[in-house]
Amino acid sequence: MAVTLAEVAARAGVSPATVSRVLNGGYPVAGGTRTRVEQAVEELGYIANGPARALAAATSDLVGVLVHDVADSFFGILAGSLQSALAPTGRGDARRLAVVCNTEGDPAAELAYLALLEGQRAGGIVLTGGAPDDPGHTASLAARVARMAASGAPVVLCGRSPLPLPAELPVATVTFDDHGGAFRLAEHLLALGHRRIACVAGPPGLSTTRERLAGHRAALQRHDPRLPEACAELTVHAAFARSAGYDATRELLRRGAPFTAVAAANDTVATGVVAALREAGLRIPEDVSVAGFDDLPFCADTAPPLTTVRVPLREAGTLAAHLVTGRRPLPPGGITTLPTELMVRASTGPAPPEGSRA
C-alpha cells in the first residue's frame, strides 16, 4: 500500500503542510526540519503523486522538450545540456522532470505532443530546432503556446524564430546567428579564391535553411553581384542526413557544372558530401574544399578535420533551462541571439587552378 503524506509527516514530527513545502521546493523551511522530512521520505519510500500535485498546483514539475530527432547529435547535445541544467541548484530549488518528445520534424506531431503536455499540466515547454515556414502551422502553434503560457507554463523557443505572441506572456526565444555564420563561412571560401561554390542546403521551407542560405547568398552578393546567379545551379536542397549529403553531391557531379568548394547544410550532411567526392576520385581540399555547420564533436576528428561554424548548443541548452524554470528573467523583448563562430580547419584550402575542378 502506498505511503501517504500524513505518514511522512508523522515520522518526521511535522505537519503535512510542512512536508508539502519541502517536497515542492521554493518555500522557506528550517534546515533541521527539511533534513527530518527528507530522511522520513527516504525511510518510508514515499513517492509523490505527480498528477495530484499538478492538479492542485495548476502546473507540474514536468518540462516538455520537443526535438526533431534525439539521435541527431545537434539535438542530443542540446537536450542533454538542458536536462543537466534542470538539476536543483540549492535547497529551495525543486527537481524537474524532463520529458523529451521526438517529433521527427513533423509539424502535426509537434502540435500533438504539445496537446499531450498541456493535458499533463506541464510546468514548462522548450521547443527546439527550425520551424516550418508555414503560416497555418505558425498560427496553430502560436495559439497553443499562448494558451499554455497564459496558464502559467513558461515556454522557450530554442533555435527557431519567435512567434507572434502578446509581449506579456512568459515566452522566451533563443536564436542562433545562422545568417551571420553562413555569411562568414562563404566569405572564408571566397577569400581562398573560390568562386564556384556549391551549396547543399537543408530542407526547403524550414527557418534554419532559410537563414543559412540567405547568409551564404549575401556573402556572394557582397563579393560580386553576379555570383549568386552564377552559383544558383550549384545549390541543392537535401535533408539533414549523411545519405542526403551523399546523394546531393552525386547530383551536383552528374549535372557537370564545375565547382571548387561545397558548403553543406550541417556537419552530418558534410560527411556525406566528402564520401561522394572521394568516391568520384576527388581529394579534399586539394580538388574540392568542404565545410559544414554546427561544429559537432566529430568535426575535429574527420580526415581532414572539418571547417565548420560553431553553434553554441550547450550554452543554448543551459540558457533554455534557466529561462523555463525562472532562474533567469526573460530578456528585453523576449529574444536572445547567441553568436556563431567560424572554425577553420584543414578541409578547406585555396581554390585549385582552372582546369582541375570537379
C-alpha positions in Angstrom: 0.0 0.0 0.0 1.3 3.5 -0.9 2.8 5.6 1.8 0.8 8.8 2.5 1.9 12.3 3.1 0.4 12.1 6.6 2.6 9.1 7.4 5.7 11.0 6.3 4.6 13.9 8.5 4.1 11.7 11.5 7.6 10.1 11.0 9.3 13.5 10.8 7.2 15.0 13.6 5.9 17.9 11.4 2.6 18.8 9.8 1.6 17.5 6.4 1.8 21.1 5.1 5.5 21.3 6.1 6.1 18.0 4.2 4.4 19.5 1.2 6.6 22.6 1.3 9.8 20.6 1.4 8.7 18.4 -1.5 7.5 21.2 -3.7 10.6 23.4 -3.1 10.7 27.2 -3.3 9.4 27.6 0.3 11.5 28.6 3.4 11.9 25.6 5.7 14.4 25.4 8.5 17.4 23.2 7.7 16.8 20.7 10.5 13.2 20.3 9.6 14.0 19.8 6.0 16.5 17.1 6.9 14.0 15.2 9.1 11.4 15.3 6.3 13.9 14.2 3.6 15.0 11.3 5.9 11.4 10.3 6.5 10.7 10.3 2.8 13.7 8.1 2.2 13.0 5.7 5.1 9.3 5.2 4.1 9.9 5.2 0.4 7.3 7.9 -0.2 6.6 8.7 -3.8 4.7 11.9 -4.6 1.5 11.7 -6.6 2.5 13.7 -9.6 -0.9 14.1 -11.3 -2.5 15.1 -8.0 0.2 17.7 -7.3 -0.2 19.1 -10.8 -4.0 19.3 -10.4 -3.6 21.2 -7.1 -0.9 23.5 -8.4 -2.3 24.0 -12.0 1.1 23.0 -13.3 3.6 20.2 -12.6 7.4 19.8 -12.3 7.4 18.2 -15.8 9.3 20.1 -18.5 8.5 19.0 -22.1 11.4 19.2 -24.5 10.5 18.9 -28.2 13.3 17.9 -30.6 13.3 16.8 -34.2 15.5 13.8 -33.7 17.1 12.8 -30.4 19.5 10.5 -32.3 20.9 13.6 -34.2 23.9 14.9 -32.3 22.7 18.5 -32.7 19.5 17.8 -30.7 21.2 15.2 -28.4 23.7 17.8 -27.2 21.0 20.5 -26.8 18.7 18.2 -24.9 21.4 16.8 -22.7 22.7 20.2 -21.7 19.2 21.4 -21.0 18.4 18.3 -18.8 21.6 18.7 -16.8 20.8 22.4 -16.2 17.4 21.4 -14.8 19.0 19.8 -11.8 18.4 21.6 -8.5 20.9 24.3 -7.7 20.1 24.7 -4.0 17.9 23.6 -1.1 14.9 25.6 -2.2 15.0 24.5 -5.8 12.6 21.8 -6.9 13.8 18.9 -9.1 12.3 19.0 -12.6 11.4 16.0 -14.8 12.5 16.5 -18.5 10.4 14.6 -21.0 11.9 14.5 -24.4 9.5 14.3 -27.3 10.8 13.2 -30.8 8.8 14.9 -33.5 10.9 13.8 -36.5 10.4 17.4 -37.8 6.6 16.7 -38.3 4.6 19.9 -37.6 1.5 17.8 -36.8 3.5 15.7 -34.3 4.8 18.9 -32.7 1.2 20.1 -32.1 0.1 16.7 -30.9 2.9 16.5 -28.3 2.1 20.0 -27.1 -1.5 18.9 -26.6 -0.4 15.9 -24.5 1.9 18.1 -22.4 -0.9 20.6 -21.8 -3.1 17.7 -20.7 -0.4 16.7 -18.2 -0.2 20.4 -16.9 3.5 20.6 -17.9 5.3 23.2 -15.8 7.3 24.4 -18.8 7.9 23.7 -22.5 11.1 24.0 -24.7 10.7 23.7 -28.4 14.0 23.2 -30.3 15.1 23.2 -33.9 13.9 25.0 -37.0 10.2 25.6 -37.7 8.4 25.2 -41.0 7.8 28.5 -42.9 4.0 27.7 -43.0 1.6 30.4 -41.9 -1.1 27.8 -41.0 1.3 25.9 -38.6 2.7 29.1 -37.2 -0.9 30.3 -36.3 -1.8 26.9 -34.7 1.5 26.8 -32.8 1.2 30.4 -31.6 -2.4 29.7 -30.3 -1.3 26.6 -28.4 1.8 28.2 -26.9 -0.2 31.3 -25.9 -2.7 29.1 -24.1 -0.1 27.2 -22.2 1.9 30.2 -21.3 -1.2 32.0 -20.1 -1.9 29.1 -17.8 1.4 29.6 -16.1 3.7 27.3 -18.0 6.8 29.2 -19.4 7.7 28.4 -23.0 11.1 28.7 -24.6 11.6 28.6 -28.3 15.2 27.4 -28.8 16.9 27.6 -32.2 13.9 28.9 -34.0 12.2 32.2 -34.9 9.9 34.0 -32.4 6.2 33.5 -32.6 3.6 36.4 -33.0 2.5 36.5 -29.3 1.5 39.1 -26.7 4.6 40.6 -25.1 3.3 39.9 -21.5 3.3 36.1 -21.9 6.2 34.2 -20.3 7.6 33.1 -23.7 11.3 33.5 -24.5 13.2 32.9 -27.8 16.8 31.7 -28.0 18.0 32.1 -31.6 21.4 31.3 -33.3 23.1 33.7 -35.7 22.7 31.2 -38.6 22.7 34.0 -41.1 25.9 35.5 -39.8 27.6 32.2 -39.5 26.8 31.2 -43.1 27.9 34.6 -44.3 31.4 34.3 -42.6 31.8 30.8 -43.9 31.1 31.9 -47.5 33.5 34.9 -47.0 36.2 32.4 -45.9 35.8 30.4 -49.1 35.8 33.5 -51.3 39.0 34.7 -49.6 40.6 31.4 -50.5 39.8 32.2 -54.2 36.7 30.0 -54.6 34.1 31.4 -57.0 32.2 28.3 -58.0 30.8 27.4 -54.6 28.2 24.6 -54.4 25.7 24.7 -51.6 24.0 21.6 -50.2 21.2 23.5 -48.3 18.8 22.0 -45.8 15.2 21.1 -46.5 13.2 23.8 -48.2 10.6 25.7 -46.2 12.5 25.4 -42.9 13.6 28.5 -41.0 17.1 27.2 -40.4 17.5 26.5 -44.1 16.2 30.0 -45.0 18.6 31.8 -42.6 21.7 29.8 -43.6 21.1 30.0 -47.3 20.3 33.7 -47.1 23.7 34.3 -45.3 25.5 32.3 -47.9 24.0 34.2 -50.8 24.5 37.6 -49.1 28.3 37.0 -48.9 28.3 36.0 -52.6 26.3 39.1 -53.5 28.6 41.4 -51.4 31.7 40.0 -53.2 30.3 40.1 -56.7 26.6 40.8 -57.6 26.9 38.2 -60.4 27.9 35.4 -58.1 24.5 34.4 -56.6 23.1 33.8 -60.1 26.2 32.1 -61.3 26.1 29.7 -58.3 22.3 29.1 -58.4 22.7 25.9 -60.4 25.1 24.7 -57.7 22.5 24.8 -55.0 20.7 21.6 -54.0 18.3 21.1 -51.1 18.6 18.0 -49.0 17.6 16.5 -45.6 19.8 16.9 -42.6 21.3 13.5 -43.0 24.6 11.9 -44.2 22.9 10.0 -47.0 21.2 13.2 -48.2 24.6 14.9 -48.5 25.9 12.0 -50.4 23.0 11.9 -52.9 23.0 15.7 -53.3 26.7 15.7 -54.2 26.2 12.8 -56.7 23.5 15.0 -58.3 25.9 18.0 -58.4 28.6 15.9 -60.1 26.0 14.5 -62.5 25.0 18.0 -63.6 28.6 18.6 -64.8 28.8 22.3 -63.7 32.3 22.8 -62.2 32.7 23.7 -58.5 35.7 24.0 -56.2 34.0 24.1 -52.8 30.9 22.8 -51.1 29.1 24.5 -48.2 27.0 21.8 -46.5 23.8 22.4 -44.5 25.3 20.9 -41.4 28.3 18.7 -40.4 26.4 15.4 -40.8 25.5 16.4 -44.4 29.1 17.3 -45.0 30.3 13.8 -44.2 28.1 12.5 -47.0 29.5 15.2 -49.3 33.0 14.0 -48.5 32.1 10.4 -49.2 30.6 11.2 -52.6 33.6 13.3 -53.6 36.1 10.7 -52.6 34.1 8.0 -54.5 34.5 10.2 -57.6 38.3 10.3 -57.1 38.4 13.9 -55.8 40.8 15.0 -53.0 39.8 17.2 -50.1 40.8 20.0 -50.0 43.2 19.8 -53.0 40.4 19.4 -55.6 37.3 20.5 -53.6 37.1 22.2 -50.2 34.2 21.1 -48.0 32.7 22.9 -45.0 29.8 22.1 -42.6 27.8 23.8 -39.9 27.2 23.2 -36.2 30.7 22.1 -35.1 29.5 18.7 -33.8 32.1 16.7 -31.7 33.3 14.5 -34.6 34.4 17.5 -36.8 37.9 17.8 -35.3 38.4 14.0 -35.9 37.4 13.7 -39.5 40.1 13.3 -42.2 40.8 16.0 -42.8 39.3 17.9 -39.9 36.1 19.8 -41.0 35.9 23.5 -41.3 32.5 24.5 -39.9 30.5 27.1 -38.0 30.2 26.5 -34.3 26.7 26.8 -32.9 26.7 27.1 -29.1 24.4 24.2 -28.4 25.4 23.5 -24.8 25.1 27.2 -23.9 21.7 27.3 -25.5 20.5 24.2 -23.6 21.6 25.7 -20.3 20.1 29.1 -21.1 16.8 27.4 -22.1 16.7 25.5 -18.8 17.3 28.7 -16.8 14.6 30.5 -18.7 11.9 27.8 -18.5 12.5 27.4 -14.7 12.5 31.2 -14.0 16.1 31.1 -12.7 16.9 33.7 -15.3 14.5 36.6 -16.2 13.1 37.0 -19.7 15.5 39.2 -21.8 14.3 42.5 -23.1 11.9 41.8 -25.9 12.0 38.2 -25.0 14.7 37.3 -27.6 18.3 36.3 -27.0 20.5 35.7 -30.1 23.6 33.6 -29.4 26.6 34.2 -31.7 28.1 31.6 -34.0 31.8 31.2 -34.7 33.7 30.1 -37.8 36.0 27.2 -37.1 38.7 26.9 -39.9 40.2 23.5 -40.2 42.0 21.5 -42.9 39.0 20.6 -45.1 39.1 23.9 -46.8 42.1 25.3 -48.8 42.9 27.6 -51.7 40.9 27.1 -54.9 42.7 24.8 -57.4 43.8 26.2 -60.7 41.4 26.4 -63.7 41.0 23.0 -65.4 41.3 20.9 -62.2 37.8 21.4 -60.9 35.1 19.0 -60.0 
